[in-house]
Amino acid sequence: MQYSSQSVAKPYFIAAIGLFLGQVLFGLIMGLQYVIGDFLFPAIPFNVARMVHTNLLIVWLLFGFMGAAYYMIPEETETELYSPKLAIAMFWVFLIAGAATILGYLLVPYAALAHYTGNDIIETMGREFLEQPLITKVGIVVVALVFLFNLTMTMLKGRKTSISLVLMMGLWGLAVFFLFSFYNPSNLVLDKYFWWWVVHLWVEGVWELILGSLLAFVLIKVTGVDREVIEKWLYVIITLTLITGIIGTGHHYFWIGTPEYWQWWGSVFSALEPIPFFAMTVFAFNMVNRRRREHPNKAATLWALGTGVMSFLGAGVWGFLHTLAPVNYYTHGTQITAAHGHMAFYGAYAMVVITIISYAMPILRGRAANSERSQVLEMWSFWLMTIAMVFITLFLTAAGILQVWLQRYSSTPIPFMAAQDQISIFYWLREGTGVIFLLGLLLYIISFFVGGSEKAKAA
Amino acid sequence: MSGTFTKSMARNIFFGGTVFFALLFLALTFDSMQTIPKRDNHANLTPAVVAGKKVWETNNCIGCHTLMGEGAYFAPELGNVYKRRGPEFIKAWIQSQPTGAPGRRQMPNFHLTEQQLNDLVEFLKYSSEINTANWPPNIEG
C-alpha cells in the first residue's frame, strides 16, 4: 500500500462482506417462504425478511463504495487522506446505526418502530427500499456528508485524476439524490414519481459513475494500460450511461398515473441503456487483452471481467427484456422484475465491490496478491456464485413468464395466489440454486484464510 | 477510438451530454407536474385517504404487496383491490389474518382499529381511481 491512510478501507471491506452474508441468509429465508408460506411465521414475516434483505444489500454496497473510495482516493490524488480518524469514527457510526436498524426491523413491530423513531415528525417510512426510520435516514446523511467532506478535502490538496473526479461525482450524486427520500407527499402519484429519483437515479445513474471508476481503477492496476486510454473509455461509458439513463427514468412512469408520453420517452431511452453496459464489457476485455504486465492477482482480473459481462446481462439484457411499454404492460411487478433485479444488482454492484476488495485486500494485508491456493479458491467462489445467479435469474424468469401468462395474458386469467401455486416448482429450483450461491459465498470468505503465509511475489 | 479522439473531448461530451439530458428531464418533469393533476384523482385526496396512506406505510404493506405494480411480489397487487374485492371484504380479510393454514403464505395481524381499517380502505379506493393508462391488464392485477 502506497499511503498508510488507505488502511482505513479494511474495516469497510470486512463489514461489507459480513453484511453480504447476512443478506444472502435472509434471501434464503424469503425464498423458502415463497414455497413454505408459514416458514418462520410469525417470528420473521416475509415483509420483515425482505426489508432486511434489501436494506442489507444497500448498506453493504455503501460500505463497499466507501471502502473503495478510501482506498482509491489517496492513491489517485497521491496524498494521505485528510482525516483517517474521521473515516474510522464514521465506520463505527455507520455500522452501529445499520445494525441497530436491522435489529429494530427484526425485534419491533414496524408500526411501533415508526412511532418511536419520529416518523410522525416527517413521514418517510414504509416505502420500498426507503424503509429506514427517520433517525437512520438522518444518520445516513450525516455519515455521507462527513465521508464526502473527508474525501473532498483530500482531493483538493492532491492530484486530480479523471477516475477520482468521476468517483466523487458519483458519491456526491448518491448523497444528493438520497435527499428525495425525505419527500413523501400524500399524493401517491407524486410520491412514486420522486421516489424513483432516489431509486432509479441511484442505480441507473450516479451509482454507475462509481461502478465505472472502480472498474477503471482496477483495470489500470492489473493491466498496466495507459491511464489516458482507460480514462477516455471511462468518460465514453459514463456519457452513454447518463444520456440514456436519465430520461430512461421514464420506464418507471408507464403505469403510475403519469402522462402517457412517458411510454415513448421511457421505452426509447431505456432501450438504449444496454449500450453503456456493452461498452463496459468490451472495455474490460479490451484492456485485459492489451495488458502490459502480468499482475499476480488473477482473481481480481477475473472479477473485473465478470463485472463487465454480468452487468451487461443483468442490467442490460434482462433490463431490455421488459422495458418496452407494450411488454412492460404485462410484466410490470412480476417475477420478471425480480429476475432482472437479482442479476443486475449482483452483476453490476456486488461484483464491482468484490472486484475492488479482491484487488485491494491482499495489498492492505501486505502482499501484492494472495497465494495460488487462495486465488484458486476465490475463483471457484466466483464461478459458483456467478453461475448460481445466472440460474436464479433463469428460474425467476421462467416463473415470471408463466405468471404473466396465467394471471395477465391468457383468455381466462386466474387469481394471484392460484398462479403462484402453479409455478412453485421454479421457486423450489431457485431456492436450491440459492443454496449453491451461499456455498460460493462461504468459499469466498474461506479464501481469505487460506495460505496467508505463502505470499505471491510482487509484480 | 483513434488518436484524434482525446480524453478531453470525451470529458466535454460527458459534461455537455449530461447537462443537456438532465435539463430535458427537468423540462419533462415540469410538464408532468402540469399534467398529473388531470390523472391523479387528487380531488378525492381526503383526510381519511391521507391517514390511510400512513396506515399503509407504517405497516410496511409494500414489503409483500405491490401497489400499481411496485413493491414486493409475494402477495397480490392492491392498486385495484378495491375494485376486485370491495370495502367490506378487504376489512374482513385484514381482520381475519393470519389464516394459519399449514404451508400457506401468512399475513400478520396488524391489530388495526376500525378507524384505521376505514382509512386504509379509503386510501385503496383513492388508489384504484388513479388513471394508470389502463393497467393492470385485468382485474386479477
Interface residues (C-beta under 8 A of the other chain):
Chain A: M30 Q33 Y34 I36 G37 D38 F41 P42 P45 F46 N47 V48 R50 M51 Y110 A111 A114 H115 N119 E123 M125 G126 R127 E128 E131 S162 N184 S186 N187 L188 V189 L190 K192 Y193 E228 E231 K232 W233 Y235 V236 I238 T239 L242 I243 I246 I247 T249 G250 Y253 F254 W255 I256 G257 T258 P259 E260 W262 Q263 W265 Y329 Y330 H332 G333 T334 Q335 T337 A338 Q407 R408 Y409 P413 I414 P415 F416 M417 Q420
Chain B: M1 F5 T6 K7 A10 R11 I13 F14 G17 T18 F20 F21 A22 L24 F25 L28 T29 D31 S32 T35 I36 R39 D40 N41 H42 L45 V49 V50 K53 K54 W56 E57 T58 N59 N60 C61 I62 G63 C64 T66 L67 M68 G69 E70 G71 A72 Y73 F74 A75 P76 E77 P98 G100 A101 P102 G103 R104 R105 Q106 M107 P108 F110 Y126 S127 I130 N131 T132 A133 W135 P136 P137 N138 I139 E140 G141
